[in-house]
Amino acid sequence: MTQEVHPPHFVQESRRFSQRLSATRRGARLARRLTVQQLADCGWDHDDESVHTAALLVAELAANAVQHGRLPGRDFLLALFLTQSMTGPVTLRIEVADCRGERLPGPAPAAPPGVWEEHGRGLLIVESLATRWGVEPRRPSGKTVWAEIQLSADSPS
């Protein structure tokens, strides 16, 4: 990776989780469930709004990896980074890496797709829910699409 994952100063606590998953709809569904379970293991309630937001972001990023980044026989990687600085809130960074570096997501569309269109809402959802998001090249090939959110303050310290 080319970008620093954790805040550069005063990191009080940091947790990391990563898992390779099959590039299938089942793998994408499992990525969402693993995210919820990891946050619950860290003390967040399953019904916390932050957990729902994280699950939705993972669902969108994993679905995109399966649909647009899939190569036969290759998995995608889910990575979660939970950090808390002494000067700020708890941040969750979600990374989904796939093997298709040439298929980069574009910017979120300016206007939502039509009511009857089946595709085109994923990046709008990511854009609206994430504090920030982006794409990084992955060596030797592929890309990592990431999103960050701040988790609710009334959860674990």
N, C-alpha and C positions, 0 to 999 in steps of 0.2 A: 504494500500500500504506500501511496505517496503522501498521504495526509495524516497529520497527528490525530489520533483517535480521542485521546483524553484532553480535558482542559489543561493548558500548559503550566498552570500554577496552583498551588495550594490544594491539591487533590487530597481530600480527607479519606475517602473510601472509594474503591473501585472493584467491580465484579464483572466477570466476563463469562459468557456462555456461547458456545458455537456447536453446530451440528450440521453434518452433511445430510441432505435429504434427497430422495428420488425426485427427478424433475417431472412429476406427475401431479394431477389434481389432488391425489391423496397426500403427497409430500407437502403441497402447499397448505392443505388443511392441517396437517400435523405441525407445520411451522407455526401456525396461529395458536394451536393448542399448547405447544411447548412454550411459547412466549407468555401466555397467561399463567402457565404453571410456574415458570421461572420467577415471574413477578410475585406470585402468591408465595413461593418459597422464600422470597426476600421480605415478605410481610405485607404486601399490598392485598387488599380484599379483591376477590374475583369480580365484585360488583362496582369497584372503583371506576370512575369515569376515565382516569388515566389508563387503566388496564384495558378498557374497551377501545380507547383510541389507539393504543399500542397494537392490540389485536387486529384492528381494522387496517392499520398501516402495514403490518406484516402480511396480512391477507392479500392486499393489493400488490405489494412488492413481490411476494412469492408467486402470485398468479401471473404477473408479468414475466418473471423468470421462467416459469413453466411454458407460457404461451410464446414468448418472443425470444427467450434466451436458451432454449433447449437444444441440446445435441444428443442424438441417440447414445445411450449408455453412459451419459455424464450426469452427475448430480448437481444440485445447487447448494450453496452454503448459506446458512442463517447464522449471523453473529449478533449478539446483544451485549452492549457495554453500558453498565450502570455506574455513573460517577456522581459524586457529591463533592463540591468544593466548599471550603470554609466560608466563602463569600457569596454563595449562590445556592439555587435549588438543586434537587436531584435531576439529573439529565439521563435519559435513555437514548442511546444511539442504536439504531437498527440497521444492519447491513445485510443485503442479500446479493450474493455473488453468483454469476453464471459464466458460461464459457463462450458467449457470443459477444465479444468486444466490438464487433463491427455493427451491431444492432443497438445503437444508443437511443435512449428515450429522448424525445424532443421536449421542448417546454410544454407545460400544461396548455391545452387549447384555450383560447380567449373566450370562447362561448361553449356552453355545454352542448353535447350531442342532442339530436332530436329525441323526442319521447320514445319512439319505437326502435331506435338504434340500440344494438346489443353491446357495443363496445365504445370506448372512448372516455369513460368516466374515471378510470383509475388514477391518472395523474392529477385530475382535478381534486380528487379526494386527498391524495398525498399533499398537494399544494395547500389545501385548506386546513389540514390537520397538523402538519408538521411545522415546527418552529423554523426549521430549514431542512433542505434536502439537496442532493446532488448525485453526481456520477463520477467515478474514478476508474481509470484503467487498472486492470489486474494483470500481473505478470505471471506466467509468460503469455497468457492470452485470457481474454474475458473482460468483464467489468464488474464493478460493485456499485449498486445503487443503494444509497443510504438516506436515512431520515432521522431527525432528532426531535424529541419532545421533552418538555419538562413534566415530571410526574407530580402528582398532587402532594402538597405540603403536609396534609393531615395523615399521611401514611407513615411508615416506619422512619425512625431517625437513623 
